[in-house]
Amino acid sequence: MTTCAFAWIAVLLLLPLVLIWNLTESKPTKVLRAHQRGHSWQTIAQRYKISPQTAGKWAKAENSDLGTPIWTANFSRLLSRRSLI
């Protein structure tokens, strides 16, 4: 019973934090994260109701702000695909 209670307490404490984090995240950050997960610019554009070019520009700008090279995500995705073959 105590394990179940601790699990519910953890959920009740973390759920508001996750919701606040998700609501305060900017669209460019969400676009960049979606692209890093492998979604196409067209899919991202439809989801956020923007043009594919805008999605690419936002991701590029957000990526330069974060200091992470965009090829890092693409290279790791390429390696993960090769390991599945």
C-alpha positions, 0 to 999 in steps of 0.5 A: 500500500505504501508503494502505491501511495508514494507513486500517487504522491509522485504523480500529483507532485510532478504533473503540475510541473510537467504541465507548466513546462509544456505550456511555457515552452515556445513554439520554436523550441517545440518545432526544433524538438519535433524535427530532432525526433524525426518529423518532417517539416511538412508534418511540423508545419501542419501541427503548428499551423505554420509554413514548412519554411517558417518551421525550418527557420524557427528550428535553425534560429532556436538551434543556434540559440541553444548552441547545438549543431543541427547535424548532431541530431541528424547524424545520431538519427542516421546512426540509429537507422543503420543499427536497425538494418 
